[in-house]
Amino acid sequence: MASTVHVVRHGEVHNPESILYGRQPGWKLS
């Protein structure tokens, strides 16, 4: 679950499935 927290803190994206954040090329870091 630590990976999910890292993604939320790094990208700060409002995504309930933020665990897929790193696997979705469509998402861009702000």
mmCIF file of the N, C-alpha and C atoms, coordinates in Angstrom:
data_MODEL
# 
_entry.id   MODEL 
# 
loop_
_atom_site.group_PDB 
_atom_site.id 
_atom_site.type_symbol 
_atom_site.label_atom_id 
_atom_site.label_alt_id 
_atom_site.label_comp_id 
_atom_site.label_asym_id 
_atom_site.label_entity_id 
_atom_site.label_seq_id 
_atom_site.pdbx_PDB_ins_code 
_atom_site.Cartn_x 
_atom_site.Cartn_y 
_atom_site.Cartn_z 
_atom_site.occupancy 
_atom_site.B_iso_or_equiv 
_atom_site.pdbx_formal_charge 
_atom_site.auth_seq_id 
_atom_site.auth_comp_id 
_atom_site.auth_asym_id 
_atom_site.auth_atom_id 
_atom_site.pdbx_PDB_model_num 
ATOM 1  N N  . MET A 1 1  ? 0.846  -1.210 0.000   1.00 0.00 ? 1  MET A N  1 
ATOM 2  C CA . MET A 1 1  ? 0.000  0.000  0.000   1.00 0.00 ? 1  MET A CA 1 
ATOM 3  C C  . MET A 1 1  ? 0.878  1.256  0.000   1.00 0.00 ? 1  MET A C  1 
ATOM 4  N N  . ALA A 1 2  ? 2.124  1.076  0.335   1.00 0.00 ? 2  ALA A N  1 
ATOM 5  C CA . ALA A 1 2  ? 3.038  2.215  0.379   1.00 0.00 ? 2  ALA A CA 1 
ATOM 6  C C  . ALA A 1 2  ? 3.200  2.820  -1.012  1.00 0.00 ? 2  ALA A C  1 
ATOM 7  N N  . SER A 1 3  ? 3.133  1.965  -2.028  1.00 0.00 ? 3  SER A N  1 
ATOM 8  C CA . SER A 1 3  ? 3.286  2.448  -3.402  1.00 0.00 ? 3  SER A CA 1 
ATOM 9  C C  . SER A 1 3  ? 2.137  3.379  -3.771  1.00 0.00 ? 3  SER A C  1 
ATOM 10 N N  . THR A 1 4  ? 0.943  3.074  -3.274  1.00 0.00 ? 4  THR A N  1 
ATOM 11 C CA . THR A 1 4  ? -0.224 3.907  -3.568  1.00 0.00 ? 4  THR A CA 1 
ATOM 12 C C  . THR A 1 4  ? -0.060 5.283  -2.939  1.00 0.00 ? 4  THR A C  1 
ATOM 13 N N  . VAL A 1 5  ? 0.425  5.315  -1.712  1.00 0.00 ? 5  VAL A N  1 
ATOM 14 C CA . VAL A 1 5  ? 0.627  6.581  -1.005  1.00 0.00 ? 5  VAL A CA 1 
ATOM 15 C C  . VAL A 1 5  ? 1.673  7.409  -1.729  1.00 0.00 ? 5  VAL A C  1 
ATOM 16 N N  . HIS A 1 6  ? 2.713  6.746  -2.214  1.00 0.00 ? 6  HIS A N  1 
ATOM 17 C CA . HIS A 1 6  ? 3.787  7.429  -2.922  1.00 0.00 ? 6  HIS A CA 1 
ATOM 18 C C  . HIS A 1 6  ? 3.253  8.077  -4.200  1.00 0.00 ? 6  HIS A C  1 
ATOM 19 N N  . VAL A 1 7  ? 2.381  7.358  -4.883  1.00 0.00 ? 7  VAL A N  1 
ATOM 20 C CA . VAL A 1 7  ? 1.800  7.872  -6.130  1.00 0.00 ? 7  VAL A CA 1 
ATOM 21 C C  . VAL A 1 7  ? 0.935  9.085  -5.853  1.00 0.00 ? 7  VAL A C  1 
ATOM 22 N N  . VAL A 1 8  ? 0.128  9.007  -4.798  1.00 0.00 ? 8  VAL A N  1 
ATOM 23 C CA . VAL A 1 8  ? -0.775 10.100 -4.454  1.00 0.00 ? 8  VAL A CA 1 
ATOM 24 C C  . VAL A 1 8  ? 0.020  11.339 -4.062  1.00 0.00 ? 8  VAL A C  1 
ATOM 25 N N  . ARG A 1 9  ? 1.117  11.133 -3.342  1.00 0.00 ? 9  ARG A N  1 
ATOM 26 C CA . ARG A 1 9  ? 1.920  12.266 -2.883  1.00 0.00 ? 9  ARG A CA 1 
ATOM 27 C C  . ARG A 1 9  ? 2.766  12.823 -4.025  1.00 0.00 ? 9  ARG A C  1 
ATOM 28 N N  . HIS A 1 10 ? 3.091  11.972 -4.987  1.00 0.00 ? 10 HIS A N  1 
ATOM 29 C CA . HIS A 1 10 ? 3.955  12.400 -6.084  1.00 0.00 ? 10 HIS A CA 1 
ATOM 30 C C  . HIS A 1 10 ? 3.160  13.064 -7.198  1.00 0.00 ? 10 HIS A C  1 
ATOM 31 N N  . GLY A 1 11 ? 2.003  12.485 -7.508  1.00 0.00 ? 11 GLY A N  1 
ATOM 32 C CA . GLY A 1 11 ? 1.196  13.036 -8.598  1.00 0.00 ? 11 GLY A CA 1 
ATOM 33 C C  . GLY A 1 11 ? 0.040  13.869 -8.092  1.00 0.00 ? 11 GLY A C  1 
ATOM 34 N N  . GLU A 1 12 ? -0.376 13.596 -6.851  1.00 0.00 ? 12 GLU A N  1 
ATOM 35 C CA . GLU A 1 12 ? -1.506 14.311 -6.247  1.00 0.00 ? 12 GLU A CA 1 
ATOM 36 C C  . GLU A 1 12 ? -2.722 14.256 -7.173  1.00 0.00 ? 12 GLU A C  1 
ATOM 37 N N  . VAL A 1 13 ? -3.032 13.058 -7.634  1.00 0.00 ? 13 VAL A N  1 
ATOM 38 C CA . VAL A 1 13 ? -4.155 12.862 -8.551  1.00 0.00 ? 13 VAL A CA 1 
ATOM 39 C C  . VAL A 1 13 ? -5.340 12.291 -7.801  1.00 0.00 ? 13 VAL A C  1 
ATOM 40 N N  . HIS A 1 14 ? -6.525 12.828 -8.074  1.00 0.00 ? 14 HIS A N  1 
ATOM 41 C CA . HIS A 1 14 ? -7.737 12.348 -7.411  1.00 0.00 ? 14 HIS A CA 1 
ATOM 42 C C  . HIS A 1 14 ? -8.257 11.133 -8.164  1.00 0.00 ? 14 HIS A C  1 
ATOM 43 N N  . ASN A 1 15 ? -7.587 10.008 -7.944  1.00 0.00 ? 15 ASN A N  1 
ATOM 44 C CA . ASN A 1 15 ? -7.962 8.787  -8.651  1.00 0.00 ? 15 ASN A CA 1 
ATOM 45 C C  . ASN A 1 15 ? -8.065 7.637  -7.661  1.00 0.00 ? 15 ASN A C  1 
ATOM 46 N N  . PRO A 1 16 ? -9.260 7.069  -7.484  1.00 0.00 ? 16 PRO A N  1 
ATOM 47 C CA . PRO A 1 16 ? -9.470 5.966  -6.551  1.00 0.00 ? 16 PRO A CA 1 
ATOM 48 C C  . PRO A 1 16 ? -8.623 4.751  -6.909  1.00 0.00 ? 16 PRO A C  1 
ATOM 49 N N  . GLU A 1 17 ? -8.274 4.624  -8.177  1.00 0.00 ? 17 GLU A N  1 
ATOM 50 C CA . GLU A 1 17 ? -7.427 3.508  -8.609  1.00 0.00 ? 17 GLU A CA 1 
ATOM 51 C C  . GLU A 1 17 ? -6.043 4.048  -8.921  1.00 0.00 ? 17 GLU A C  1 
ATOM 52 N N  . SER A 1 18 ? -5.522 4.842  -8.010  1.00 0.00 ? 18 SER A N  1 
ATOM 53 C CA . SER A 1 18 ? -4.221 5.473  -8.211  1.00 0.00 ? 18 SER A CA 1 
ATOM 54 C C  . SER A 1 18 ? -3.113 4.440  -8.361  1.00 0.00 ? 18 SER A C  1 
ATOM 55 N N  . ILE A 1 19 ? -3.413 3.194  -7.980  1.00 0.00 ? 19 ILE A N  1 
ATOM 56 C CA . ILE A 1 19 ? -2.403 2.140  -8.089  1.00 0.00 ? 19 ILE A CA 1 
ATOM 57 C C  . ILE A 1 19 ? -2.089 1.861  -9.557  1.00 0.00 ? 19 ILE A C  1 
ATOM 58 N N  . LEU A 1 20 ? -3.009 2.241  -10.440 1.00 0.00 ? 20 LEU A N  1 
ATOM 59 C CA . LEU A 1 20 ? -2.800 2.037  -11.877 1.00 0.00 ? 20 LEU A CA 1 
ATOM 60 C C  . LEU A 1 20 ? -2.174 3.275  -12.505 1.00 0.00 ? 20 LEU A C  1 
ATOM 61 N N  . TYR A 1 21 ? -1.921 4.276  -11.689 1.00 0.00 ? 21 TYR A N  1 
ATOM 62 C CA . TYR A 1 21 ? -1.398 5.551  -12.169 1.00 0.00 ? 21 TYR A CA 1 
ATOM 63 C C  . TYR A 1 21 ? -0.106 5.360  -12.965 1.00 0.00 ? 21 TYR A C  1 
ATOM 64 N N  . GLY A 1 22 ? 0.791  4.568  -12.413 1.00 0.00 ? 22 GLY A N  1 
ATOM 65 C CA . GLY A 1 22 ? 2.088  4.355  -13.054 1.00 0.00 ? 22 GLY A CA 1 
ATOM 66 C C  . GLY A 1 22 ? 1.979  3.491  -14.302 1.00 0.00 ? 22 GLY A C  1 
ATOM 67 N N  . ARG A 1 23 ? 0.837  2.824  -14.471 1.00 0.00 ? 23 ARG A N  1 
ATOM 68 C CA . ARG A 1 23 ? 0.691  1.929  -15.620 1.00 0.00 ? 23 ARG A CA 1 
ATOM 69 C C  . ARG A 1 23 ? -0.124 2.598  -16.721 1.00 0.00 ? 23 ARG A C  1 
ATOM 70 N N  . GLN A 1 24 ? -0.596 3.805  -16.485 1.00 0.00 ? 24 GLN A N  1 
ATOM 71 C CA . GLN A 1 24 ? -1.412 4.492  -17.487 1.00 0.00 ? 24 GLN A CA 1 
ATOM 72 C C  . GLN A 1 24 ? -0.594 5.607  -18.141 1.00 0.00 ? 24 GLN A C  1 
ATOM 73 N N  . PRO A 1 25 ? -0.199 5.413  -19.389 1.00 0.00 ? 25 PRO A N  1 
ATOM 74 C CA . PRO A 1 25 ? 0.608  6.407  -20.108 1.00 0.00 ? 25 PRO A CA 1 
ATOM 75 C C  . PRO A 1 25 ? -0.169 7.693  -20.383 1.00 0.00 ? 25 PRO A C  1 
ATOM 76 N N  . GLY A 1 26 ? -1.484 7.648  -20.208 1.00 0.00 ? 26 GLY A N  1 
ATOM 77 C CA . GLY A 1 26 ? -2.315 8.818  -20.476 1.00 0.00 ? 26 GLY A CA 1 
ATOM 78 C C  . GLY A 1 26 ? -2.214 9.862  -19.377 1.00 0.00 ? 26 GLY A C  1 
ATOM 79 N N  . TRP A 1 27 ? -1.798 9.424  -18.184 1.00 0.00 ? 27 TRP A N  1 
ATOM 80 C CA . TRP A 1 27 ? -1.707 10.372 -17.065 1.00 0.00 ? 27 TRP A CA 1 
ATOM 81 C C  . TRP A 1 27 ? -0.406 11.155 -17.141 1.00 0.00 ? 27 TRP A C  1 
ATOM 82 N N  . LYS A 1 28 ? -0.484 12.432 -16.852 1.00 0.00 ? 28 LYS A N  1 
ATOM 83 C CA . LYS A 1 28 ? 0.717  13.268 -16.880 1.00 0.00 ? 28 LYS A CA 1 
ATOM 84 C C  . LYS A 1 28 ? 0.939  13.897 -15.510 1.00 0.00 ? 28 LYS A C  1 
ATOM 85 N N  . LEU A 1 29 ? 2.187  13.961 -15.092 1.00 0.00 ? 29 LEU A N  1 
ATOM 86 C CA . LEU A 1 29 ? 2.504  14.550 -13.790 1.00 0.00 ? 29 LEU A CA 1 
ATOM 87 C C  . LEU A 1 29 ? 2.402  16.063 -13.870 1.00 0.00 ? 29 LEU A C  1 
ATOM 88 N N  . SER A 1 30 ? 1.834  16.648 -12.851 1.00 0.00 ? 30 SER A N  1 
ATOM 89 C CA . SER A 1 30 ? 1.668  18.106 -12.846 1.00 0.00 ? 30 SER A CA 1 
ATOM 90 C C  . SER A 1 30 ? 2.982  18.762 -12.451 1.00 0.00 ? 30 SER A C  1 
# 
